[in-house]
Amino acid sequence: MKTRGALLLILLAALNPCLGAEKPNVIFFIVDDVSADDFGCYGNRAARTPHIDALAAGSLRFTSAYLTASSCSPSRSSIITGRYPHNLGPGAELHGPVAGHIPWLPHFLQKAGYYTALVGKNHMSREVLPPGSKDAVQPNPWNHTDKGVTPTNHSGGALWVQTLENRPKEKPFFFWFAAIDAHRGWDGDIEWDSALYGPKHRPEDVHVPPFLADTPATRADLASHQNELTRFDHNVGQVVDALRKSGLLENTLIFLLADNGRPFPRAKTRLHDSGMKTALLAHWPAGTQAGSCSSLVSSIDLAPTVLEAAGLPGAPSMQGVSLRPLFANPAASVRSHAFSEHNWHDYEAHGRAIRDAGHLYIRNARPDLAWLGPVDSIQSPSHQDLIALRNQHRLDPAQADLFLQPRPAEELYDTEADPNQLHNLAANPAHAATRERLARTLELWTQQTGDAVPESLRPDEYSRENGRAIQPKPTSDPRTRLPGSLRDAAHINHPGPR
């Protein structure tokens, strides 16, 4: 009997490699407000990210990874639940709480014996269910939370190593290490420690995207942003070194990505790649190959990937797909389309996007409004430099896109030939078949996931010219303004087309 039992365990282990194996530890490194091309390992020669570049050398590095929102809290809430923003209830909009009945990834891991901790920027919350609600209240997903700051280090990552060292040693762990870097109100320059980070970035060395003004103020702005990314890089390196020294690195699944694009004009809150495309590394020596993977992936795919890696059943609430097939074969593909959305973030908005292997199609429900960016971008030196050029009638077409009003209701781009998405092909007859195919698939996703343009949208709360708060603050009814509220999308689990 013992022999037969042993043979059965061997057979089960062969069918499911997670059985009989030690559960992997999991770390999510989330950097704030950073675009994919800000990293050295993604081709930015001016960037100084040596620790992340070294991690990338032993990682599966994704080159076609996209977020579901280029907006802090909806993007983070989407990652941790594996759901699209409009399927999160109030969490679809900036600062909105996730519907109270929706489980988070750490909920499942806690039940499986994991120690869970969030250290750094949170920016995620849960809706308080009313008395008598038909929905079940979800428990606290975290065993430990901390802002991750000290008097001399406000990066959000100051206590990551300490959290690792002080964990319960008998349990596997799930750590959500989320930096405050590189969100504006930058303090990295003030707190700079050259002994830890090396020299500051020089404005004359930074890469200026074509849609920004190449001026001293904008270059200095970009250099300060890059300094914060270098501080994040240092904090990541400290954790990786601690994992290596303690013998934990081999069986720790590390995901490294951003929550949204850099806080500059035509990046953060944009559905274009400058806002929505993210660097994504998967490092797990015991479970992944190293190399480059061009498969289209979505940030909602990370949560189901972790569940499968931990040997846990999939969650019906998660709309993403596991990336485990790519861990075994980086040349494989797990999805044909990736979807993104832009809802209220300081300003009235409703945009939807679909990507395939070579195209981006955008549908804008508010084409009468310019797509300026969030208030922190509008108040930035980089935005003010563009306003100065606008007032002098000196904007080139790439820069003028920021102020375009009205905008086209539809946009289509060849992302291979036009990586900055500056040439709209939606009205080009030669691309009509592609436009129609992507529009049909986007409409199918809209229907299957319960998305809908609200009866009214949350209005602007800041001036579009100078970013000052509008007084008195405009009000709107959240029951009618939320995307998907008309169809109760928070209770729909259908993943839509993939």
The 8 nearest C-alpha neighbors of each residue, nearest first, counted from 0:
[[1, 3, 2, 4, 5, 6, 7, 8],
 [0, 2, 4, 3, 5, 6, 7, 8],
 [3, 1, 5, 0, 4, 6, 7, 8],
 [2, 4, 0, 6, 5, 1, 7, 8],
 [5, 3, 1, 7, 2, 6, 0, 8],
 [4, 6, 2, 8, 7, 3, 1, 9],
 [5, 7, 9, 3, 4, 8, 10, 2],
 [6, 8, 4, 10, 5, 9, 11, 3],
 [9, 7, 11, 5, 10, 6, 12, 4],
 [10, 8, 6, 12, 7, 11, 13, 5],
 [11, 9, 7, 13, 8, 12, 6, 14],
 [12, 10, 14, 8, 13, 9, 15, 7],
 [11, 13, 15, 9, 18, 16, 14, 10],
 [12, 14, 10, 11, 15, 16, 9, 18],
 [13, 15, 11, 12, 10, 16, 18, 9],
 [14, 16, 12, 17, 13, 18, 11, 310],
 [17, 15, 12, 18, 13, 14, 20, 19],
 [16, 18, 310, 20, 15, 19, 309, 308],
 [19, 17, 12, 20, 16, 15, 310, 11],
 [18, 20, 12, 17, 21, 16, 8, 9],
 [21, 19, 17, 18, 22, 16, 12, 23],
 [20, 22, 23, 19, 17, 250, 18, 171],
 [21, 23, 309, 20, 24, 171, 17, 310],
 [24, 22, 250, 251, 309, 21, 25, 252],
 [23, 25, 251, 172, 171, 252, 173, 250],
 [24, 26, 173, 252, 251, 253, 172, 23],
 [27, 25, 174, 253, 173, 175, 252, 254],
 [26, 28, 254, 175, 176, 253, 255, 29],
 [27, 29, 255, 176, 177, 254, 26, 256],
 [30, 28, 177, 257, 256, 255, 178, 27],
 [31, 29, 257, 178, 177, 256, 180, 28],
 [30, 32, 181, 180, 258, 257, 182, 33],
 [33, 31, 261, 260, 259, 262, 182, 181],
 [34, 32, 261, 260, 31, 257, 259, 37],
 [35, 33, 260, 261, 37, 36, 277, 273],
 [34, 36, 277, 278, 37, 276, 38, 33],
 [35, 37, 38, 41, 34, 43, 42, 278],
 [36, 38, 35, 34, 43, 46, 33, 39],
 [39, 37, 41, 40, 36, 43, 46, 48],
 [38, 40, 43, 46, 41, 42, 48, 44],
 [39, 41, 52, 38, 42, 55, 43, 51],
 [42, 40, 38, 39, 36, 43, 35, 37],
 [41, 43, 39, 40, 44, 36, 38, 37],
 [44, 42, 39, 46, 45, 38, 37, 36],
 [43, 45, 46, 39, 42, 47, 206, 38],
 [46, 44, 205, 43, 204, 47, 206, 39],
 [47, 45, 39, 43, 44, 38, 48, 37],
 [46, 48, 49, 229, 39, 45, 38, 225],
 [47, 49, 51, 232, 229, 50, 39, 52],
 [50, 48, 52, 51, 47, 53, 232, 39],
 [51, 49, 236, 53, 52, 48, 232, 54],
 [50, 52, 54, 53, 48, 49, 232, 55],
 [51, 53, 55, 49, 40, 54, 50, 48],
 [54, 52, 50, 56, 55, 51, 49, 57],
 [53, 55, 51, 52, 56, 57, 50, 58],
 [56, 54, 58, 52, 57, 53, 51, 60],
 [57, 55, 53, 54, 58, 52, 289, 290],
 [56, 58, 289, 55, 54, 282, 59, 53],
 [59, 57, 282, 289, 55, 281, 56, 60],
 [58, 60, 289, 290, 281, 291, 280, 288],
 [61, 59, 280, 291, 58, 292, 290, 279],
 [60, 62, 292, 279, 63, 293, 291, 64],
 [61, 63, 293, 64, 292, 60, 291, 278],
 [64, 62, 295, 293, 61, 294, 296, 65],
 [65, 63, 296, 277, 297, 276, 62, 61],
 [66, 64, 276, 297, 277, 275, 298, 296],
 [65, 67, 298, 275, 68, 297, 276, 339],
 [66, 68, 339, 340, 74, 338, 83, 298],
 [69, 67, 74, 340, 70, 66, 339, 341],
 [70, 68, 259, 268, 275, 274, 267, 260],
 [69, 71, 68, 268, 74, 259, 73, 72],
 [72, 70, 74, 73, 258, 75, 259, 69],
 [71, 73, 75, 122, 74, 93, 123, 76],
 [74, 72, 76, 91, 75, 84, 90, 71],
 [73, 75, 68, 77, 72, 71, 76, 258],
 [76, 74, 78, 72, 77, 73, 258, 71],
 [75, 77, 73, 79, 78, 74, 72, 123],
 [76, 78, 74, 82, 75, 80, 81, 79],
 [79, 77, 75, 299, 81, 76, 298, 80],
 [78, 80, 76, 104, 77, 103, 81, 75],
 [81, 79, 103, 77, 82, 78, 104, 76],
 [80, 82, 299, 317, 78, 302, 77, 319],
 [83, 81, 77, 318, 80, 317, 299, 86],
 [82, 84, 86, 85, 77, 67, 87, 81],
 [85, 83, 91, 87, 86, 73, 77, 82],
 [84, 86, 91, 87, 482, 483, 83, 88],
 [87, 85, 489, 488, 84, 83, 88, 82],
 [88, 86, 90, 489, 97, 84, 85, 98],
 [87, 89, 489, 98, 90, 86, 97, 91],
 [90, 88, 95, 91, 96, 97, 92, 87],
 [91, 89, 95, 97, 96, 87, 88, 92],
 [90, 92, 84, 85, 89, 73, 87, 88],
 [93, 91, 90, 95, 343, 342, 73, 89],
 [92, 94, 344, 95, 72, 73, 343, 70],
 [95, 93, 72, 92, 96, 122, 90, 123],
 [94, 96, 90, 89, 92, 93, 91, 97],
 [97, 95, 90, 124, 125, 126, 89, 98],
 [96, 98, 90, 125, 87, 126, 89, 88],
 [99, 97, 88, 126, 87, 100, 101, 125],
 [100, 98, 126, 125, 101, 128, 127, 97],
 [99, 101, 134, 135, 98, 136, 137, 102],
 [100, 102, 99, 98, 103, 316, 97, 137],
 [103, 101, 106, 137, 100, 80, 104, 316],
 [104, 102, 80, 106, 105, 79, 101, 140],
 [103, 105, 106, 79, 107, 80, 302, 108],
 [106, 104, 108, 140, 107, 103, 109, 115],
 [107, 105, 140, 109, 103, 104, 108, 102],
 [108, 106, 110, 105, 109, 104, 111, 103],
 [107, 109, 105, 111, 113, 110, 106, 112],
 [110, 108, 113, 112, 111, 106, 107, 105],
 [109, 111, 107, 108, 112, 106, 113, 105],
 [112, 110, 108, 109, 113, 107, 311, 309],
 [113, 111, 109, 110, 108, 170, 114, 171],
 [114, 112, 109, 171, 172, 108, 170, 111],
 [113, 115, 172, 173, 170, 171, 109, 142],
 [116, 114, 173, 141, 142, 172, 174, 113],
 [115, 117, 143, 174, 141, 144, 142, 175],
 [116, 118, 175, 144, 174, 176, 143, 145],
 [119, 117, 145, 176, 147, 144, 146, 175],
 [118, 120, 155, 146, 147, 177, 178, 156],
 [119, 121, 177, 179, 178, 146, 122, 155],
 [120, 122, 123, 119, 177, 117, 118, 146],
 [121, 123, 72, 120, 124, 94, 71, 75],
 [124, 122, 121, 72, 76, 96, 75, 125],
 [125, 123, 96, 97, 122, 126, 95, 94],
 [126, 124, 96, 97, 99, 98, 127, 123],
 [125, 127, 99, 96, 98, 97, 128, 124],
 [128, 126, 99, 125, 129, 98, 136, 96],
 [127, 129, 99, 126, 132, 130, 136, 134],
 [130, 128, 132, 131, 127, 126, 133, 134],
 [131, 129, 132, 128, 133, 127, 134, 136],
 [130, 132, 129, 133, 128, 134, 135, 136],
 [131, 133, 134, 130, 129, 128, 135, 136],
 [132, 134, 131, 135, 130, 128, 100, 129],
 [135, 133, 132, 100, 136, 128, 99, 131],
 [136, 134, 100, 137, 133, 132, 99, 128],
 [135, 137, 100, 99, 134, 138, 128, 127],
 [136, 138, 100, 135, 102, 99, 139, 101],
 [139, 137, 140, 136, 106, 102, 141, 135],
 [138, 140, 141, 137, 106, 142, 105, 125],
 [141, 139, 106, 105, 138, 142, 103, 109],
 [142, 140, 115, 143, 116, 139, 144, 117],
 [141, 143, 115, 116, 114, 140, 144, 139],
 [142, 144, 116, 141, 117, 115, 145, 118],
 [145, 143, 117, 118, 116, 141, 146, 142],
 [144, 146, 118, 147, 119, 117, 143, 148],
 [147, 145, 119, 118, 148, 155, 120, 144],
 [148, 146, 155, 119, 158, 157, 156, 118],
 [149, 147, 153, 155, 157, 146, 152, 154],
 [148, 150, 152, 151, 153, 157, 147, 158],
 [151, 149, 152, 148, 153, 190, 157, 147],
 [150, 152, 149, 190, 153, 148, 157, 154],
 [153, 151, 149, 154, 148, 150, 157, 190],
 [152, 154, 148, 155, 149, 151, 150, 157],
 [153, 155, 179, 156, 180, 152, 178, 148],
 [156, 154, 119, 147, 178, 179, 148, 153],
 [157, 155, 147, 154, 159, 158, 178, 234],
 [156, 158, 147, 148, 155, 159, 152, 154],
 [159, 157, 147, 161, 156, 160, 162, 148],
 [158, 160, 162, 161, 156, 157, 163, 118],
 [161, 159, 163, 162, 238, 158, 164, 237],
 [160, 162, 164, 158, 163, 159, 165, 157],
 [163, 161, 159, 165, 160, 164, 166, 158],
 [164, 162, 160, 161, 166, 165, 159, 238],
 [163, 165, 161, 162, 166, 160, 241, 168],
 [166, 164, 162, 163, 161, 167, 168, 160],
 [165, 167, 163, 164, 168, 162, 114, 172],
 [168, 166, 169, 170, 165, 114, 171, 172],
 [167, 169, 170, 166, 171, 165, 164, 172],
 [168, 170, 167, 171, 166, 114, 172, 113],
 [171, 169, 168, 113, 167, 114, 172, 112],
 [170, 172, 113, 24, 114, 22, 23, 169],
 [173, 171, 114, 113, 24, 115, 25, 170],
 [172, 174, 25, 115, 26, 24, 114, 116],
 [175, 173, 26, 116, 176, 115, 117, 27],
 [174, 176, 117, 27, 26, 177, 116, 118],
 [177, 175, 28, 118, 174, 27, 119, 117],
 [178, 176, 29, 119, 120, 28, 175, 30],
 [179, 177, 155, 180, 30, 119, 156, 120],
 [178, 180, 155, 154, 120, 182, 31, 181],
 [181, 179, 178, 182, 227, 154, 31, 30],
 [180, 182, 227, 31, 32, 228, 179, 224],
 [183, 181, 180, 32, 31, 179, 185, 184],
 [184, 182, 185, 181, 375, 262, 180, 224],
 [183, 185, 186, 182, 375, 181, 187, 180],
 [184, 186, 183, 187, 182, 181, 188, 223],
 [185, 187, 189, 188, 190, 184, 153, 227],
 [186, 188, 190, 227, 189, 191, 185, 226],
 [187, 189, 191, 186, 190, 223, 226, 185],
 [188, 190, 186, 187, 191, 185, 192, 151],
 [191, 189, 187, 188, 186, 192, 151, 152],
 [190, 192, 188, 187, 189, 193, 196, 199],
 [191, 193, 194, 195, 196, 190, 197, 198],
 [192, 194, 197, 196, 195, 198, 191, 199],
 [195, 193, 192, 197, 196, 198, 191, 199],
 [196, 194, 193, 192, 197, 233, 191, 230],
 [195, 197, 193, 194, 192, 230, 198, 233],
 [196, 198, 193, 194, 195, 199, 192, 191],
 [199, 197, 193, 200, 196, 194, 192, 201],
 [198, 200, 226, 201, 197, 193, 196, 222],
 [201, 199, 222, 226, 202, 198, 225, 204],
 [200, 202, 203, 204, 222, 199, 205, 219],
 [203, 201, 218, 219, 222, 204, 205, 200],
 [202, 204, 201, 205, 218, 215, 219, 206],
 [205, 203, 202, 201, 45, 206, 200, 222],
 [206, 204, 45, 202, 203, 207, 222, 218],
 [205, 207, 208, 45, 204, 43, 221, 218],
 [206, 208, 205, 213, 209, 211, 218, 212],
 [209, 207, 210, 211, 206, 212, 213, 419],
 [210, 208, 211, 397, 207, 398, 212, 419],
 [209, 211, 398, 397, 208, 212, 265, 264],
 [212, 210, 209, 208, 398, 213, 207, 381],
 [213, 211, 214, 385, 384, 217, 210, 381],
 [212, 214, 207, 211, 217, 218, 215, 209],
 [213, 215, 217, 216, 212, 218, 384, 381],
 [214, 216, 218, 217, 219, 213, 202, 203],
 [217, 215, 219, 218, 214, 220, 380, 381],
 [218, 216, 381, 220, 214, 219, 215, 380],
 [217, 219, 202, 221, 215, 220, 216, 214],
 [220, 218, 202, 222, 216, 217, 221, 215],
 [219, 221, 217, 218, 223, 222, 216, 224],
 [222, 220, 224, 218, 219, 223, 225, 217],
 [223, 221, 225, 219, 202, 224, 200, 220],
 [224, 222, 226, 220, 225, 221, 219, 227],
 [225, 223, 221, 227, 222, 226, 181, 220],
 [224, 226, 228, 222, 223, 227, 221, 229],
 [227, 225, 223, 229, 228, 224, 200, 222],
 [228, 226, 230, 181, 187, 229, 224, 225],
 [227, 229, 231, 225, 230, 226, 181, 232],
 [230, 228, 232, 226, 231, 227, 48, 47],
 [229, 231, 227, 233, 232, 228, 226, 234],
 [232, 230, 228, 234, 229, 233, 235, 227],
 [231, 233, 229, 235, 230, 234, 48, 50],
 [234, 232, 236, 230, 231, 235, 229, 237],
 [233, 235, 231, 237, 236, 232, 156, 230],
 [236, 234, 232, 238, 233, 237, 231, 239],
 [235, 237, 233, 50, 239, 234, 238, 240],
 [238, 236, 234, 240, 235, 239, 241, 233],
 [239, 237, 241, 235, 240, 160, 236, 242],
 [238, 240, 242, 236, 241, 237, 243, 235],
 [239, 241, 243, 237, 238, 242, 236, 244],
 [242, 240, 238, 244, 243, 239, 245, 237],
 [243, 241, 248, 247, 239, 245, 240, 244],
 [242, 244, 248, 240, 246, 241, 245, 247],
 [245, 243, 241, 246, 242, 240, 247, 248],
 [244, 246, 242, 243, 247, 241, 248, 240],
 [245, 247, 243, 244, 248, 242, 249, 241],
 [248, 246, 242, 245, 249, 250, 243, 251],
 [247, 249, 242, 243, 251, 250, 246, 239],
 [250, 248, 284, 285, 247, 251, 283, 246],
 [251, 249, 23, 285, 248, 247, 283, 24],
 [250, 252, 24, 248, 23, 25, 283, 249],
 [251, 253, 283, 25, 282, 24, 26, 23],
 [254, 252, 26, 282, 281, 25, 27, 251],
 [253, 255, 281, 27, 280, 28, 26, 256],
 [254, 256, 28, 280, 279, 27, 29, 253],
 [255, 257, 279, 29, 278, 277, 30, 28],
 [258, 256, 30, 29, 259, 31, 33, 277],
 [257, 259, 31, 74, 71, 75, 32, 29],
 [260, 258, 69, 32, 257, 70, 274, 267],
 [259, 261, 274, 34, 267, 33, 32, 266],
 [260, 262, 33, 32, 34, 267, 263, 266],
 [263, 261, 267, 376, 32, 260, 266, 264],
 [262, 264, 376, 261, 266, 265, 267, 381],
 [263, 265, 266, 372, 376, 382, 371, 262],
 [266, 264, 269, 401, 263, 372, 267, 273],
 [265, 267, 274, 273, 260, 269, 264, 263],
 [266, 268, 260, 274, 262, 269, 261, 69],
 [269, 267, 69, 70, 372, 274, 266, 341],
 [270, 268, 274, 271, 266, 267, 265, 69],
 [269, 271, 275, 274, 352, 272, 268, 341],
 [270, 272, 269, 273, 274, 275, 420, 266],
 [273, 271, 276, 275, 274, 270, 419, 420],
 [274, 272, 266, 271, 260, 275, 34, 276],
 [275, 273, 260, 266, 269, 267, 272, 69],
 [274, 276, 272, 66, 69, 65, 270, 273],
 [277, 275, 65, 272, 35, 64, 274, 273],
 [278, 276, 35, 65, 64, 34, 257, 279],
 [277, 279, 35, 256, 280, 257, 64, 61],
 [280, 278, 256, 61, 255, 277, 60, 64],
 [279, 281, 60, 255, 254, 59, 58, 282],
 [280, 282, 254, 59, 58, 253, 283, 60],
 [283, 281, 58, 253, 252, 280, 59, 284],
 [282, 284, 252, 286, 287, 285, 251, 250],
 [285, 283, 249, 286, 287, 282, 250, 288],
 [286, 284, 250, 283, 249, 287, 251, 252],
 [285, 287, 283, 284, 326, 288, 250, 327],
 [288, 286, 326, 283, 284, 327, 285, 289],
 [287, 289, 326, 59, 290, 327, 58, 286],
 [290, 288, 58, 59, 57, 287, 56, 291],
 [289, 291, 59, 60, 58, 288, 292, 57],
 [290, 292, 60, 59, 61, 293, 329, 62],
 [291, 293, 61, 329, 294, 60, 62, 330],
 [292, 294, 62, 63, 61, 295, 291, 330],
 [295, 293, 332, 292, 296, 63, 331, 333],
 [294, 296, 63, 64, 334, 293, 335, 356],
 [297, 295, 64, 294, 63, 65, 334, 337],
 [298, 296, 65, 299, 300, 64, 66, 337],
 [297, 299, 66, 300, 78, 301, 65, 67],
 [300, 298, 81, 319, 78, 297, 301, 82],
 [301, 299, 319, 320, 298, 297, 321, 302],
 [300, 302, 304, 299, 303, 298, 305, 78],
 [301, 303, 305, 304, 81, 300, 104, 79],
 [304, 302, 306, 321, 305, 301, 300, 320],
 [305, 303, 321, 301, 307, 302, 322, 306],
 [304, 306, 308, 302, 303, 307, 309, 301],
 [307, 305, 311, 303, 309, 304, 308, 310],
 [306, 308, 310, 304, 309, 305, 311, 303],
 [307, 309, 305, 310, 306, 304, 17, 23],
 [310, 308, 306, 307, 22, 311, 305, 23],
 [311, 309, 307, 17, 308, 306, 18, 312],
 [310, 312, 306, 309, 307, 313, 308, 111],
 [313, 311, 314, 306, 307, 310, 303, 309],
 [312, 314, 303, 306, 315, 311, 307, 317],
 [313, 315, 316, 317, 312, 303, 306, 107],
 [316, 314, 317, 313, 492, 318, 493, 312],
 [315, 317, 492, 314, 318, 101, 82, 102],
 [318, 316, 81, 315, 82, 314, 319, 80],
 [319, 317, 494, 82, 81, 492, 316, 493],
 [320, 318, 300, 299, 81, 317, 303, 321],
 [319, 321, 300, 303, 322, 318, 304, 333],
 [322, 320, 304, 303, 323, 300, 319, 301],
 [321, 323, 325, 304, 324, 320, 300, 326],
 [322, 324, 326, 325, 321, 304, 327, 308],
 [325, 323, 327, 326, 322, 328, 331, 333],
 [326, 324, 329, 328, 327, 323, 322, 331],
 [327, 325, 287, 323, 324, 328, 288, 329],
 [326, 328, 325, 324, 287, 329, 288, 323],
 [327, 329, 325, 330, 331, 326, 324, 288],
 [330, 328, 325, 292, 331, 326, 327, 291],
 [329, 331, 328, 292, 332, 325, 294, 293],
 [332, 330, 329, 328, 325, 294, 333, 324],
 [333, 331, 294, 334, 330, 325, 295, 335],
 [334, 332, 322, 331, 294, 335, 320, 295],
 [333, 335, 497, 336, 332, 295, 296, 337],
 [336, 334, 497, 355, 295, 356, 337, 333],
 [337, 335, 355, 497, 354, 334, 353, 338],
 [336, 338, 354, 353, 297, 296, 355, 339],
 [339, 337, 353, 352, 67, 354, 336, 340],
 [340, 338, 67, 352, 68, 351, 353, 66],
 [339, 341, 351, 68, 350, 67, 352, 342],
 [340, 342, 350, 349, 68, 351, 268, 348],
 [341, 343, 349, 348, 92, 344, 340, 350],
 [344, 342, 348, 347, 92, 346, 345, 457],
 [343, 345, 346, 93, 373, 342, 92, 70],
 [344, 346, 460, 373, 459, 343, 374, 461],
 [347, 345, 459, 344, 343, 348, 460, 458],
 [346, 348, 458, 459, 343, 457, 456, 345],
 [349, 347, 343, 342, 346, 365, 350, 341],
 [348, 350, 342, 364, 341, 363, 365, 351],
 [351, 349, 363, 341, 340, 362, 364, 348],
 [350, 352, 340, 362, 361, 339, 341, 363],
 [353, 351, 361, 339, 360, 338, 340, 362],
 [352, 354, 338, 360, 337, 359, 441, 336],
 [355, 353, 359, 337, 336, 358, 360, 338],
 [354, 356, 336, 358, 357, 335, 337, 359],
 [355, 357, 358, 295, 354, 335, 336, 294],
 [358, 356, 414, 355, 415, 413, 359, 354],
 [359, 357, 413, 414, 355, 412, 354, 356],
 [358, 360, 354, 412, 411, 353, 414, 361],
 [359, 361, 411, 353, 352, 410, 354, 358],
 [362, 360, 352, 410, 409, 351, 363, 411],
 [361, 363, 409, 351, 350, 408, 352, 364],
 [364, 362, 350, 408, 365, 366, 349, 409],
 [363, 365, 349, 350, 366, 362, 408, 348],
 [364, 366, 367, 363, 368, 348, 349, 408],
 [367, 365, 406, 408, 368, 405, 363, 407],
 [366, 368, 405, 365, 404, 406, 369, 407],
 [369, 367, 366, 404, 405, 365, 370, 406],
 [368, 370, 404, 403, 402, 371, 405, 406],
 [371, 369, 372, 401, 368, 402, 403, 269],
 [370, 372, 401, 369, 402, 264, 373, 265],
 [371, 373, 268, 370, 264, 376, 267, 265],
 [374, 372, 376, 375, 345, 344, 377, 268],
 [373, 375, 377, 466, 376, 378, 345, 372],
 [376, 374, 378, 377, 373, 379, 183, 262],
 [375, 377, 379, 263, 374, 378, 262, 373],
 [378, 376, 374, 382, 379, 375, 466, 373],
 [377, 379, 375, 376, 466, 374, 465, 382],
 [378, 380, 376, 381, 382, 377, 375, 383],
 [381, 379, 383, 382, 384, 217, 216, 220],
 [380, 382, 217, 384, 379, 383, 385, 220],
 [383, 381, 385, 384, 379, 377, 380, 264],
 [382, 384, 386, 380, 385, 381, 387, 379],
 [385, 383, 387, 381, 382, 386, 380, 212],
 [386, 384, 388, 382, 387, 383, 389, 212],
 [385, 387, 389, 383, 388, 384, 390, 382],
 [386, 388, 384, 390, 385, 389, 383, 391],
 [387, 389, 391, 393, 385, 386, 390, 394],
 [390, 388, 386, 392, 391, 387, 394, 393],
 [389, 391, 387, 388, 392, 386, 393, 385],
 [390, 392, 388, 389, 393, 387, 394, 386],
 [393, 391, 389, 390, 394, 388, 387, 395],
 [392, 394, 388, 391, 389, 395, 390, 387],
 [395, 393, 399, 388, 389, 398, 392, 396],
 [394, 396, 398, 397, 399, 393, 210, 400],
 [397, 395, 399, 398, 400, 394, 210, 421],
 [398, 396, 210, 399, 395, 400, 421, 209],
 [399, 397, 210, 395, 400, 396, 394, 211],
 [398, 400, 396, 401, 394, 397, 402, 395],
 [399, 401, 403, 398, 402, 397, 396, 210],
 [402, 400, 399, 371, 403, 398, 370, 265],
 [401, 403, 400, 369, 399, 404, 371, 370],
 [404, 402, 400, 369, 401, 406, 405, 399],
 [405, 403, 369, 406, 368, 367, 402, 366],
 [404, 406, 367, 366, 368, 403, 369, 407],
 [407, 405, 366, 404, 403, 367, 408, 369],
 [406, 408, 409, 366, 410, 405, 363, 367],
 [407, 409, 363, 366, 362, 406, 364, 410],
 [410, 408, 362, 407, 361, 425, 363, 411],
 [409, 411, 361, 425, 423, 360, 407, 362],
 [412, 410, 360, 425, 424, 423, 359, 361],
 [413, 411, 359, 358, 414, 423, 420, 424],
 [412, 414, 358, 415, 416, 417, 357, 359],
 [415, 413, 418, 417, 358, 357, 416, 412],
 [414, 416, 413, 417, 418, 357, 358, 412],
 [415, 417, 413, 414, 418, 412, 357, 420],
 [416, 418, 414, 420, 419, 415, 413, 421],
 [419, 417, 414, 420, 415, 416, 413, 272],
 [418, 420, 417, 421, 272, 273, 414, 271],
 [421, 419, 417, 418, 412, 422, 414, 271],
 [420, 422, 419, 397, 423, 417, 412, 418],
 [423, 421, 420, 424, 412, 417, 411, 413],
 [422, 424, 411, 410, 412, 425, 421, 420],
 [423, 425, 411, 427, 426, 412, 422, 430],
 [426, 424, 411, 410, 427, 423, 409, 434],
 [425, 427, 424, 428, 431, 423, 430, 410],
 [426, 428, 424, 429, 430, 425, 431, 423],
 [429, 427, 431, 430, 426, 425, 432, 424],
 [428, 430, 427, 431, 432, 424, 426, 433],
 [431, 429, 428, 433, 432, 427, 434, 424],
 [430, 432, 428, 434, 433, 429, 435, 427],
 [433, 431, 435, 434, 430, 436, 429, 428],
 [434, 432, 436, 430, 431, 435, 437, 358],
 [433, 435, 431, 437, 432, 436, 438, 430],
 [434, 436, 438, 432, 433, 437, 439, 431],
 [437, 435, 433, 439, 438, 434, 432, 440],
 [436, 438, 440, 434, 439, 435, 441, 433],
 [437, 439, 435, 441, 440, 436, 434, 442],
 [440, 438, 442, 436, 437, 441, 435, 443],
 [441, 439, 443, 437, 442, 438, 444, 436],
 [442, 440, 444, 438, 443, 439, 437, 445],
 [441, 443, 445, 439, 440, 444, 438, 446],
 [444, 442, 440, 446, 445, 441, 447, 439],
 [445, 443, 495, 441, 447, 442, 446, 448],
 [446, 444, 450, 442, 443, 448, 447, 449],
 [445, 447, 443, 449, 444, 448, 442, 450],
 [446, 448, 444, 495, 449, 445, 443, 493],
 [449, 447, 493, 445, 446, 450, 495, 444],
 [450, 448, 488, 446, 486, 447, 483, 445],
 [449, 451, 483, 445, 448, 482, 446, 85],
 [452, 450, 483, 482, 453, 449, 485, 445],
 [451, 453, 482, 454, 483, 450, 349, 364],
 [454, 452, 480, 455, 482, 479, 451, 481],
 [453, 455, 479, 480, 452, 456, 485, 481],
 [456, 454, 453, 480, 479, 457, 452, 475],
 [455, 457, 480, 458, 453, 347, 454, 481],
 [456, 458, 347, 480, 475, 343, 455, 459],
 [459, 457, 347, 456, 346, 460, 473, 475],
 [458, 460, 346, 347, 461, 345, 457, 473],
 [459, 461, 469, 345, 468, 346, 472, 458],
 [462, 460, 468, 469, 466, 467, 459, 463],
 [461, 463, 466, 467, 464, 465, 468, 469],
 [462, 464, 466, 465, 461, 371, 377, 374],
 [463, 465, 462, 466, 377, 467, 461, 386],
 [464, 466, 467, 462, 463, 378, 377, 461],
 [467, 465, 462, 374, 461, 378, 463, 377],
 [468, 466, 462, 461, 465, 469, 374, 463],
 [469, 467, 461, 460, 470, 462, 466, 472],
 [470, 468, 461, 460, 472, 471, 462, 467],
 [471, 469, 472, 468, 473, 460, 461, 467],
 [470, 472, 469, 473, 468, 474, 460, 461],
 [471, 473, 470, 469, 460, 474, 468, 461],
 [474, 472, 471, 460, 458, 475, 459, 469],
 [475, 473, 472, 476, 457, 458, 471, 460],
 [476, 474, 457, 477, 473, 480, 458, 456],
 [475, 477, 478, 479, 480, 474, 457, 455],
 [478, 476, 480, 479, 481, 475, 89, 457],
 [479, 477, 476, 480, 481, 484, 485, 475],
 [478, 480, 477, 476, 481, 453, 454, 455],
 [479, 481, 456, 477, 453, 455, 457, 478],
 [482, 480, 484, 479, 477, 453, 483, 478],
 [483, 481, 85, 453, 484, 451, 452, 450],
 [482, 484, 450, 451, 488, 485, 486, 85],
 [485, 483, 487, 486, 481, 482, 488, 479],
 [484, 486, 483, 487, 451, 453, 479, 482],
 [485, 487, 484, 488, 483, 449, 450, 451],
 [488, 486, 484, 489, 485, 490, 483, 449],
 [487, 489, 449, 86, 483, 491, 490, 486],
 [488, 490, 86, 88, 87, 487, 491, 98],
 [491, 489, 488, 487, 492, 86, 101, 87],
 [492, 490, 488, 489, 493, 448, 449, 86],
 [491, 493, 316, 494, 318, 490, 315, 317],
 [492, 494, 448, 495, 491, 447, 318, 316],
 [495, 493, 318, 492, 448, 496, 319, 447],
 [494, 496, 444, 447, 493, 448, 497, 443],
 [497, 495, 444, 494, 440, 443, 336, 447],
 [496, 334, 336, 335, 495, 337, 494, 333]]
